[in-house]
Amino acid sequence: MVVISMSLNFKKISSAFKGEAGQSTLEYALVLLILLALVMALAALYRFSSEGRLSELIFQSLSHVVQVKEGLGGIQDILLY
């Protein structure tokens, strides 16, 4: 009789772990990891912009930076854009 009751308890325990029992815990863990990644990305962006490197990168990547070369060169560049 002891063997039968132990096997019945094992079936109850194993059936408790089937299904969606740990799904909410996993979802909370994933949401917290995503939130942590977002906070770290925003902190890196803030640090990058506070040092002035973000504005330098933006100005370097502009296709039409106004540079007065020979008087009307910059104005001509703006008008032809």
N, C-alpha and C positions, 0 to 999 in steps of 0.2 A: 503494500500500500504506500509506503514511503516513496518508492520509485515512481509510482503513478502520479502522486501529488507534485513531485518535483518536475516531472515532464509537463504537467498542466501549467505550472507556474512559469516555466520557460516559454511556453507558447503564448502566455499572456504578455510576458515581457517583450518577446520578439514581435508580437503584433502591435505593441505600443510604438515601436520605432519605425514601423512601416507607414507610408502615407505622407502627410504634411506636418508631422509633429515638429520638425526642426526648421521648417521653411521660414518662419517669421524671424527666427534668430539669424539665419543666413541673410535674409533681406536687410535686417538692421545692420549687420556687419558690412554688407556691400554698400549701403547708403552712407555709413560712417566713413568708409574708405574713399568713396567718391567725394564726400564733403571735405575730407582731409586733403585730397588732391586739388580740389578747387581752391581751398584756402592757401595751399602752398603755391599754386600758380598765381594767384592774386598777389601774394607777398613778393614773389619773384618779379612780377610785372611792376609793382610799386617800387621795389628797390632799383630795378633797371631804369625806370622813369625818373626817380629822384636823383640819380647820378647824372642825368642829362644825356645818357646814351640813347634813349628812345627817340628824342627829338633829332639827334644827329643821324640816327638810322633812317628816320622819316625823310629828312632833308636830302640824304644821299640817294634815297630811292625815288625821289620825285623825277618825273621825266622832263619837266619844264621848270627848272629853277631859274629865276630871273637873275641873269648876270649881265651887267652892262659892259660889253666888250668894246664896241666902237660907237658909242653914242646911242644909236637907235636899235642896237641889236636885241636888247631885252624887250623893248616895246614891240618890235617886229615879231619876236618869238611869241609874245602874248597874243597879238592880233592874228597870227597864223595858226594858233592853237585852236 
